[in-house]
Amino acid sequence: MGGFYVADKQTCEEFDMTMSKKQFYDLAGVPIRRIFEILAEEQGKTPDLDAMAARCKELADEIMSQGPELIHPVVAIARDAKAKGLPIAVASSGVKPTVTGHLRGHGILDLFDALVTCEDVKHGKPAPDLYLLAAEKLGVDPKRCTAYEDAELGMQSAKAAGMTVVDVRLLDGYPTDEYKNTDV
C-alpha cells in the first residue's frame, strides 16, 4: 500500500491538507473521494473533492505503474486455491481498470474467477456489499468463504458478509516494515 499512501499524502499536501500514515491505514478500503471528504471535514477545509480524486488517481497511476507490491503469502494461497479448483475472487475498493491492470501486470489475473470493485456496488467497505457480490459471482455461500484482508475496514466488510477473515498483515512474508511503522 506504500505507493497509494504516497499518492494520497502528496494529493493532500497539494490541496493544503494533511494525511498521517495512521489515517491512511484507518481509512484503507474507503473510496478515495470519501477519504478526502472525511479529511477535509476534520481539517475544516473545502477543497474540490473531484479534482483531488482525479489528481490522486494521476499520481497513483504514475507511482504504481508497475503495480503495488505483491503480498506473496496471499498470492501463494490464490495459486493453491486455483490448483485445487477452488473458486477465488478479488473484492477491492479500487477501480476496475487499476485493479485489473495491477493483477495483469503481475501475471496473476488468471488466478481469479471473479473481480469485484467499488464500481460494482452501491456501498463500499465497511459495508458487506463487495464481499457479498464476490461470493454471489462465485456461486458460494458467503459463510463458506474466507476473506484475506490487509485493512481494518475490509475485515469489517468481510465479517459483515458472514465470512471467516484472515488478517494477512500477520502472515509470514507480509511486507511488514510499512505496517509496523504505523500506530494502528
N, C-alpha and C positions, 0 to 999 in steps of 0.2 A: 504493500500500500504506500510505500515511500514516495513514489512518483506522484501519486494522487495528492498526498499531503503537500508536496512542494507546489503543485499547481493550485491547490486550494488556498494555501498560505500566500502565495505570490498574488493571486487574484484579490484576496482580501487587502493586502498592502496597497495594490494599485487603486483600490476603491476606498482608501483611508479607513480600513478596518483591520482587526487583528483576528488571528485564529491560533490557539495553542495546540500542541500535539494532543493534549488531553481532550480538548473539544473535538478535534478531528476524530479520535477514536470513539468518543462518546456518541458522536453523530454518524459514525460509519453505518452505511446502509440506508441513510435518508437521502432522497433525491437532492442533487446539488443546489437547485434553486431554493428548496426549502431550507437547506443548511444555511445559505446566505441570508435568507429571510430571518431565521432564528438568531443568527449572529447580529444582524442589523437591529433587530428589536432589542437584544441585550445591550447593544452599544449605542442605542439612541440615534441610529443613522437611517437615512432614507435613500439608499443607492438604487440605481436601475438594476433590478434583480435579473431581468432578461439579459442585459449587457454583461453582468457578472457571470452568469451561467455560460454565455457564449464565449467569453474570454477564458474562463476556466477550461472549457472543452478544448479551445485552441491550444492552451498551454499543456493540458494533459496529453493531447494528441502528439504534440511536439516532444514532450518529455518521455512519453510512453510508446514512442513509435515502434519499439521492439517488444512492447507488451510489458505488463507488470511481471515482477519476479514470480516464478512458479513456486507453489507450495508443494515441494516434492513429495511429502508423505501423502498428500491428497491425490496427486497425480498417480501415485502407486496404487492407492485404493481404487481410483477410477479404472486404471488398467486391469486390476484384478477383477473388478466387477464385470468389465467388458469381456474378459477372458472366460468368465463363468456364465456369461449370457444373462447377467442381471441387468435390469433396466436402470439407467442412470441419467440424471438431468442436471442442468445448471439453473439455479434460481438467483439472478443477480439484480442488484439495484442499478446497474449500469444500463446504458442504451445499447440496443441490439447491434448496431454496426461496430461499436467499440468492443463489446464483449466477443462477438463473433471474430472480429479481426485479431484480437489477442489470442483467442483459442487457436485460430488457424495459424497465426504467426509462430506459435509454439508447437504446432503439429499435433494438437490434441483434440481438435474439434470433432473428429470422427469417433471419439470415445463416448460421446453423449447422444442419447436418443431424443432428448428434448432440451430446448433452451428457452427459458422464460426470463424476460427483462422487465424493467419498470414500465416500458411502453405497453406491455400486455395486460396490465392490471390497473384498477382504479386506485387502489391503496397500496403504497409501498411498505417496506419494513418499517415498523414492527408489526404491522397488520399481517395476518397469515396468508394473504392473497397469492403472493409469489409461490410459496411452497405448496399451497393447495392446487394451484393451476399446474405446477410441475408434476405433482402426483397424478392429477387427472390426465395429463398428457401421456404419462407413462402407463396409465390404467392400473394404478396401485393405490390401495387404501393408505392414506397418509399415516395411519397408526402403524403401518408395516414399513415405514420409511425411516432412514437415518439421514439426518442433515449434518453436513460438515461445514462449520462456520468459523469465521475469524473476527466477527463483530458482535458486540452485545445486542444490537437491535436485530441482527439476523438470527441470533439464538432465540430471542423473544418471539420472533416471527415463526420460526420452525416449531417451537414449543406450542405456540398458539394454534398451529396447524395440527397438533397432536403427534408430532414426530419425536423420535429419540434424537438428541442433539449431541454432537461431539465438538468440543472447543478445540479446533485444530492448532491454536496457539500453544497448546500443551503437548502436542505430539513431537517426538524426536524428529529433528530435521526442519522444524519450522524456523523461518528466518527471524529468530528471537531478538536480535540486537535492537531492532526498531521498536519492538513491543516492550522490551524490558526497560527502555529509556523513557517510558511514559508513566504517568501517575494513574493508570487505570487499575 
